[in-house]
């Protein structure tokens, strides 16, 4: 089966592509080609990589031709210029829907975020939610996944913690009273994506995707610290201080270690469903725990 993946060279897109190829399918990887964390994905056998901007209607239509399904996974964490969240999440989704209709695509599976919502004073959250609404109202079959923060090989979470442990002997919490997170393994997310794409599960549903346990960020850092044998002191810090720090770093760096968006996510907590959402079927519920084996696997 031919399946197009926007953001195909990204974290989730690369994991999905590898599993599709392993199952005998032929994914088409569509991306700007700027993500260099996993360069081998561009040479994946039986997977065609096409560098393109998702606003290029002609290339997008050509790439979707002959595809029954589209996994729309493209997204960004950080705005290089103001308005980038809207361009990447909303405008690109408009073009994806238009090209999918024109090419005869049967279903779009979209990757949003657990707490994406309107009118919350965050351009990232609001743009992800607006893209959800566009897909729900597109008249195409769809599945919308709303995951908590994900982790796995070539991720942002484990990579950031490992980098932090390399450069400093101490760090701070995000909030004096930390909120809990239900982080989810990318392997579990990919299994849900495969069920949505290959078995037409979760048709016309918007579902939360959360891990099986509630953790604090300080607890996750300590687990990684123990695996890497790099002790760290974790001090209680207000969330506002962490947001201020991240905001200043973003002004001077095109690749901040922890973007403002992620600090806000951690400050809000990722352990509860943001309505409206449907119930995830029990057999698709993520079951992987954030343990030593997963940390070693994620860090390679």
C-alpha beads as a LAMMPS data file, in Angstrom:
LAMMPS data file: protein, C-alpha beads

300 atoms
299 bonds

1 atom types
1 bond types

-500.0 500.0 xlo xhi
-500.0 500.0 ylo yhi
-500.0 500.0 zlo zhi

Masses

1 110.0

Atoms # bond

1 1 1 0.000 0.000 0.000
2 1 1 1.218 3.506 -0.852
3 1 1 1.046 5.878 2.120
4 1 1 2.263 9.481 2.099
5 1 1 3.847 10.815 5.294
6 1 1 4.232 14.569 5.749
7 1 1 7.083 15.276 8.122
8 1 1 8.413 11.926 6.945
9 1 1 11.993 12.588 8.073
10 1 1 10.918 13.763 11.526
11 1 1 10.869 11.820 14.779
12 1 1 7.493 10.071 14.477
13 1 1 7.506 10.037 10.670
14 1 1 10.784 8.108 10.492
15 1 1 9.625 5.531 13.033
16 1 1 6.338 5.074 11.145
17 1 1 8.116 4.756 7.778
18 1 1 10.392 2.005 9.053
19 1 1 7.477 0.000 10.412
20 1 1 5.517 0.387 7.165
21 1 1 8.476 -0.852 5.121
22 1 1 8.941 -3.787 7.519
23 1 1 5.312 -4.730 6.836
24 1 1 5.767 -4.622 3.069
25 1 1 4.313 -1.189 2.327
26 1 1 5.740 1.690 0.298
27 1 1 5.714 4.977 2.186
28 1 1 6.371 8.290 0.481
29 1 1 8.316 10.612 2.778
30 1 1 7.507 14.276 2.245
31 1 1 9.478 16.914 4.141
32 1 1 11.458 20.092 3.797
33 1 1 14.556 17.975 4.437
34 1 1 15.795 20.144 7.314
35 1 1 15.681 17.473 10.029
36 1 1 19.144 15.905 10.156
37 1 1 18.798 13.786 13.314
38 1 1 18.304 10.597 11.306
39 1 1 19.989 10.951 7.927
40 1 1 19.553 7.246 7.096
41 1 1 15.785 7.695 6.692
42 1 1 16.298 9.328 3.284
43 1 1 17.883 6.078 2.040
44 1 1 15.296 3.708 3.482
45 1 1 14.605 0.880 0.975
46 1 1 11.138 0.920 -0.620
47 1 1 10.509 4.445 0.676
48 1 1 10.654 7.446 -1.655
49 1 1 11.846 10.752 -0.166
50 1 1 10.601 13.972 -1.791
51 1 1 11.857 17.325 -0.488
52 1 1 9.040 19.862 -0.705
53 1 1 7.208 22.635 1.054
54 1 1 3.677 21.614 1.985
55 1 1 2.407 24.808 0.366
56 1 1 3.612 23.600 -3.061
57 1 1 0.277 22.402 -4.457
58 1 1 1.718 20.873 -7.619
59 1 1 4.365 18.743 -5.885
60 1 1 1.965 17.829 -3.111
61 1 1 -0.679 16.607 -5.570
62 1 1 1.926 14.609 -7.510
63 1 1 3.167 12.993 -4.289
64 1 1 -0.369 12.078 -3.181
65 1 1 -1.365 10.538 -6.522
66 1 1 -1.803 6.780 -6.156
67 1 1 -1.928 7.021 -2.342
68 1 1 -4.962 5.830 -0.408
69 1 1 -3.800 7.318 2.879
70 1 1 -1.915 10.303 4.266
71 1 1 -0.240 10.474 7.681
72 1 1 -0.009 14.221 8.319
73 1 1 2.781 14.475 10.915
74 1 1 4.532 17.718 9.911
75 1 1 5.024 20.240 12.693
76 1 1 7.486 22.521 14.467
77 1 1 8.303 23.362 18.103
78 1 1 9.896 26.754 17.586
79 1 1 9.103 29.777 15.422
80 1 1 12.115 31.133 13.526
81 1 1 9.878 34.087 12.633
82 1 1 6.496 35.108 14.103
83 1 1 3.623 33.365 12.359
84 1 1 5.534 30.164 11.557
85 1 1 3.231 28.053 13.760
86 1 1 0.222 29.198 11.756
87 1 1 1.999 28.649 8.427
88 1 1 3.275 25.154 9.249
89 1 1 0.251 23.833 11.138
90 1 1 -2.749 25.620 9.599
91 1 1 -1.824 26.806 6.108
92 1 1 -0.009 23.550 5.322
93 1 1 -3.024 21.539 6.470
94 1 1 -5.257 23.493 4.090
95 1 1 -2.940 22.541 1.218
96 1 1 -2.734 18.905 2.386
97 1 1 -6.540 18.601 2.478
98 1 1 -6.908 20.210 -0.953
99 1 1 -4.267 17.951 -2.545
100 1 1 -5.686 14.851 -0.817
101 1 1 -9.173 15.492 -2.171
102 1 1 -7.830 16.143 -5.657
103 1 1 -5.686 12.974 -5.618
104 1 1 -8.486 10.748 -4.320
105 1 1 -6.937 10.044 -0.907
106 1 1 -9.393 8.160 1.311
107 1 1 -8.181 9.103 4.787
108 1 1 -5.937 11.534 6.667
109 1 1 -4.414 10.615 10.020
110 1 1 -3.278 13.761 11.822
111 1 1 -0.889 14.153 14.747
112 1 1 -1.971 16.930 17.105
113 1 1 -1.239 17.325 20.838
114 1 1 -3.039 16.307 24.018
115 1 1 -3.859 19.851 25.156
116 1 1 -4.190 21.610 21.799
117 1 1 -7.146 23.959 22.212
118 1 1 -8.486 27.358 21.117
119 1 1 -8.229 30.671 22.947
120 1 1 -5.410 29.707 25.311
121 1 1 -2.895 32.471 24.472
122 1 1 -0.453 30.061 22.829
123 1 1 -0.026 30.234 19.057
124 1 1 1.328 26.656 19.041
125 1 1 -1.646 25.105 20.876
126 1 1 -4.170 27.180 18.943
127 1 1 -2.647 26.404 15.531
128 1 1 -2.609 22.652 16.214
129 1 1 -6.262 22.792 17.266
130 1 1 -7.220 24.835 14.201
131 1 1 -5.597 22.183 12.002
132 1 1 -7.665 19.536 13.836
133 1 1 -10.847 21.450 13.047
134 1 1 -9.923 21.757 9.374
135 1 1 -9.478 17.994 9.125
136 1 1 -12.654 17.182 11.075
137 1 1 -14.608 19.401 8.670
138 1 1 -12.838 18.268 5.482
139 1 1 -15.434 15.609 4.496
140 1 1 -12.549 13.114 4.247
141 1 1 -12.288 10.148 6.586
142 1 1 -9.848 10.969 9.369
143 1 1 -8.255 9.999 12.655
144 1 1 -6.788 12.662 14.932
145 1 1 -4.300 11.549 17.578
146 1 1 -3.640 13.833 20.550
147 1 1 -0.513 12.441 22.229
148 1 1 1.249 13.596 25.355
149 1 1 4.987 14.226 25.082
150 1 1 6.642 11.330 23.228
151 1 1 10.033 9.704 23.689
152 1 1 12.186 7.200 21.813
153 1 1 15.181 6.947 19.489
154 1 1 16.083 10.371 17.977
155 1 1 13.479 12.142 20.120
156 1 1 13.595 15.548 21.788
157 1 1 12.846 14.469 25.377
158 1 1 15.582 11.913 26.101
159 1 1 18.057 13.777 23.890
160 1 1 17.478 17.007 25.812
161 1 1 17.852 15.326 29.213
162 1 1 21.069 13.615 28.074
163 1 1 22.484 16.923 26.771
164 1 1 21.496 18.620 30.026
165 1 1 23.357 15.986 32.048
166 1 1 26.452 16.544 29.887
167 1 1 26.602 20.300 30.379
168 1 1 25.453 20.974 33.956
169 1 1 25.517 19.316 37.400
170 1 1 22.184 20.914 38.375
171 1 1 18.845 21.941 36.916
172 1 1 15.432 23.117 38.084
173 1 1 11.890 21.836 38.134
174 1 1 9.194 23.397 35.959
175 1 1 7.071 24.735 38.807
176 1 1 7.501 24.634 42.569
177 1 1 4.771 21.989 42.643
178 1 1 5.497 19.848 39.596
179 1 1 2.639 18.693 37.391
180 1 1 2.580 15.058 36.330
181 1 1 3.160 13.850 32.777
182 1 1 2.004 10.671 31.035
183 1 1 4.784 10.488 28.469
184 1 1 4.272 7.930 25.725
185 1 1 6.738 5.682 23.896
186 1 1 6.956 6.336 20.157
187 1 1 6.586 2.594 19.533
188 1 1 3.101 2.704 21.088
189 1 1 2.178 5.771 19.037
190 1 1 3.315 4.071 15.829
191 1 1 1.165 1.009 16.594
192 1 1 -1.874 3.287 16.896
193 1 1 -0.923 5.031 13.636
194 1 1 -0.624 1.644 11.892
195 1 1 -4.024 0.538 13.194
196 1 1 -5.565 3.793 11.945
197 1 1 -3.905 3.573 8.531
198 1 1 -3.872 -0.130 7.714
199 1 1 -6.977 -1.368 9.534
200 1 1 -9.085 1.804 9.348
201 1 1 -9.398 1.797 13.130
202 1 1 -10.494 4.995 14.918
203 1 1 -12.396 6.255 11.864
204 1 1 -13.708 9.806 12.380
205 1 1 -12.389 9.814 15.928
206 1 1 -10.226 12.231 17.927
207 1 1 -8.385 10.243 20.590
208 1 1 -5.937 11.037 23.421
209 1 1 -2.676 9.071 23.492
210 1 1 -1.078 8.881 26.941
211 1 1 1.396 6.542 28.595
212 1 1 0.361 4.113 31.350
213 1 1 2.022 5.934 34.283
214 1 1 2.126 9.409 35.816
215 1 1 5.632 10.855 36.183
216 1 1 7.201 14.137 37.164
217 1 1 9.936 15.651 34.997
218 1 1 12.368 15.499 37.911
219 1 1 11.665 11.769 38.206
220 1 1 12.364 11.248 34.496
221 1 1 15.622 13.201 34.755
222 1 1 16.713 11.073 37.720
223 1 1 15.946 7.859 35.821
224 1 1 18.072 8.999 32.861
225 1 1 20.766 10.219 35.290
226 1 1 20.952 6.760 36.870
227 1 1 21.236 5.052 33.465
228 1 1 24.002 7.399 32.295
229 1 1 25.647 7.448 35.752
230 1 1 25.725 11.256 35.760
231 1 1 24.491 12.613 39.125
232 1 1 22.427 15.812 39.047
233 1 1 20.936 18.153 41.632
234 1 1 17.357 19.250 40.869
235 1 1 16.211 22.478 42.518
236 1 1 12.577 23.657 42.821
237 1 1 12.008 26.615 40.473
238 1 1 8.837 28.543 39.542
239 1 1 7.374 27.797 36.117
240 1 1 7.380 31.526 35.305
241 1 1 11.152 31.622 35.779
242 1 1 11.619 28.665 33.408
243 1 1 9.329 30.318 30.829
244 1 1 11.308 33.572 31.114
245 1 1 14.592 31.694 30.701
246 1 1 13.345 29.725 27.672
247 1 1 11.978 32.890 26.064
248 1 1 15.357 34.625 26.330
249 1 1 17.197 31.599 24.954
250 1 1 14.800 31.438 21.986
251 1 1 15.646 35.049 21.075
252 1 1 19.324 34.173 20.664
253 1 1 19.147 30.615 19.311
254 1 1 17.540 29.016 16.259
255 1 1 17.653 25.629 18.028
256 1 1 16.900 26.159 21.728
257 1 1 17.474 23.196 24.027
258 1 1 13.989 23.556 25.544
259 1 1 11.570 25.769 23.548
260 1 1 8.960 27.912 25.300
261 1 1 6.231 25.624 23.954
262 1 1 7.684 22.603 25.750
263 1 1 8.178 24.515 29.010
264 1 1 4.519 25.494 28.879
265 1 1 3.497 21.883 28.196
266 1 1 5.429 20.680 31.233
267 1 1 4.053 23.504 33.383
268 1 1 0.474 22.564 32.399
269 1 1 0.989 18.863 32.934
270 1 1 0.102 16.097 30.485
271 1 1 -2.033 13.671 32.450
272 1 1 -5.620 14.602 31.596
273 1 1 -7.722 14.555 28.435
274 1 1 -8.561 17.881 26.800
275 1 1 -12.123 17.618 25.405
276 1 1 -13.631 17.006 22.973
277 1 1 -12.107 13.524 22.657
278 1 1 -13.298 9.987 22.018
279 1 1 -12.232 7.022 24.134
280 1 1 -9.215 5.044 22.991
281 1 1 -10.103 1.334 22.597
282 1 1 -8.484 -0.731 25.386
283 1 1 -6.417 -2.859 22.975
284 1 1 -4.755 0.261 21.538
285 1 1 -3.971 1.909 24.881
286 1 1 -0.196 2.517 25.267
287 1 1 1.338 0.014 27.670
288 1 1 5.087 0.789 27.621
289 1 1 6.589 2.111 30.856
290 1 1 9.360 4.719 31.073
291 1 1 12.007 2.360 32.442
292 1 1 15.742 1.696 32.153
293 1 1 15.325 -0.560 29.116
294 1 1 13.365 2.103 27.224
295 1 1 15.857 4.819 28.143
296 1 1 18.809 2.738 26.903
297 1 1 16.907 1.884 23.730
298 1 1 15.934 5.530 23.159
299 1 1 19.462 6.850 23.659
300 1 1 20.972 4.145 21.463

Bonds

1 1 1 2
2 1 2 3
3 1 3 4
4 1 4 5
5 1 5 6
6 1 6 7
7 1 7 8
8 1 8 9
9 1 9 10
10 1 10 11
11 1 11 12
12 1 12 13
13 1 13 14
14 1 14 15
15 1 15 16
16 1 16 17
17 1 17 18
18 1 18 19
19 1 19 20
20 1 20 21
21 1 21 22
22 1 22 23
23 1 23 24
24 1 24 25
25 1 25 26
26 1 26 27
27 1 27 28
28 1 28 29
29 1 29 30
30 1 30 31
31 1 31 32
32 1 32 33
33 1 33 34
34 1 34 35
35 1 35 36
36 1 36 37
37 1 37 38
38 1 38 39
39 1 39 40
40 1 40 41
41 1 41 42
42 1 42 43
43 1 43 44
44 1 44 45
45 1 45 46
46 1 46 47
47 1 47 48
48 1 48 49
49 1 49 50
50 1 50 51
51 1 51 52
52 1 52 53
53 1 53 54
54 1 54 55
55 1 55 56
56 1 56 57
57 1 57 58
58 1 58 59
59 1 59 60
60 1 60 61
61 1 61 62
62 1 62 63
63 1 63 64
64 1 64 65
65 1 65 66
66 1 66 67
67 1 67 68
68 1 68 69
69 1 69 70
70 1 70 71
71 1 71 72
72 1 72 73
73 1 73 74
74 1 74 75
75 1 75 76
76 1 76 77
77 1 77 78
78 1 78 79
79 1 79 80
80 1 80 81
81 1 81 82
82 1 82 83
83 1 83 84
84 1 84 85
85 1 85 86
86 1 86 87
87 1 87 88
88 1 88 89
89 1 89 90
90 1 90 91
91 1 91 92
92 1 92 93
93 1 93 94
94 1 94 95
95 1 95 96
96 1 96 97
97 1 97 98
98 1 98 99
99 1 99 100
100 1 100 101
101 1 101 102
102 1 102 103
103 1 103 104
104 1 104 105
105 1 105 106
106 1 106 107
107 1 107 108
108 1 108 109
109 1 109 110
110 1 110 111
111 1 111 112
112 1 112 113
113 1 113 114
114 1 114 115
115 1 115 116
116 1 116 117
117 1 117 118
118 1 118 119
119 1 119 120
120 1 120 121
121 1 121 122
122 1 122 123
123 1 123 124
124 1 124 125
125 1 125 126
126 1 126 127
127 1 127 128
128 1 128 129
129 1 129 130
130 1 130 131
131 1 131 132
132 1 132 133
133 1 133 134
134 1 134 135
135 1 135 136
136 1 136 137
137 1 137 138
138 1 138 139
139 1 139 140
140 1 140 141
141 1 141 142
142 1 142 143
143 1 143 144
144 1 144 145
145 1 145 146
146 1 146 147
147 1 147 148
148 1 148 149
149 1 149 150
150 1 150 151
151 1 151 152
152 1 152 153
153 1 153 154
154 1 154 155
155 1 155 156
156 1 156 157
157 1 157 158
158 1 158 159
159 1 159 160
160 1 160 161
161 1 161 162
162 1 162 163
163 1 163 164
164 1 164 165
165 1 165 166
166 1 166 167
167 1 167 168
168 1 168 169
169 1 169 170
170 1 170 171
171 1 171 172
172 1 172 173
173 1 173 174
174 1 174 175
175 1 175 176
176 1 176 177
177 1 177 178
178 1 178 179
179 1 179 180
180 1 180 181
181 1 181 182
182 1 182 183
183 1 183 184
184 1 184 185
185 1 185 186
186 1 186 187
187 1 187 188
188 1 188 189
189 1 189 190
190 1 190 191
191 1 191 192
192 1 192 193
193 1 193 194
194 1 194 195
195 1 195 196
196 1 196 197
197 1 197 198
198 1 198 199
199 1 199 200
200 1 200 201
201 1 201 202
202 1 202 203
203 1 203 204
204 1 204 205
205 1 205 206
206 1 206 207
207 1 207 208
208 1 208 209
209 1 209 210
210 1 210 211
211 1 211 212
212 1 212 213
213 1 213 214
214 1 214 215
215 1 215 216
216 1 216 217
217 1 217 218
218 1 218 219
219 1 219 220
220 1 220 221
221 1 221 222
222 1 222 223
223 1 223 224
224 1 224 225
225 1 225 226
226 1 226 227
227 1 227 228
228 1 228 229
229 1 229 230
230 1 230 231
231 1 231 232
232 1 232 233
233 1 233 234
234 1 234 235
235 1 235 236
236 1 236 237
237 1 237 238
238 1 238 239
239 1 239 240
240 1 240 241
241 1 241 242
242 1 242 243
243 1 243 244
244 1 244 245
245 1 245 246
246 1 246 247
247 1 247 248
248 1 248 249
249 1 249 250
250 1 250 251
251 1 251 252
252 1 252 253
253 1 253 254
254 1 254 255
255 1 255 256
256 1 256 257
257 1 257 258
258 1 258 259
259 1 259 260
260 1 260 261
261 1 261 262
262 1 262 263
263 1 263 264
264 1 264 265
265 1 265 266
266 1 266 267
267 1 267 268
268 1 268 269
269 1 269 270
270 1 270 271
271 1 271 272
272 1 272 273
273 1 273 274
274 1 274 275
275 1 275 276
276 1 276 277
277 1 277 278
278 1 278 279
279 1 279 280
280 1 280 281
281 1 281 282
282 1 282 283
283 1 283 284
284 1 284 285
285 1 285 286
286 1 286 287
287 1 287 288
288 1 288 289
289 1 289 290
290 1 290 291
291 1 291 292
292 1 292 293
293 1 293 294
294 1 294 295
295 1 295 296
296 1 296 297
297 1 297 298
298 1 298 299
299 1 299 300
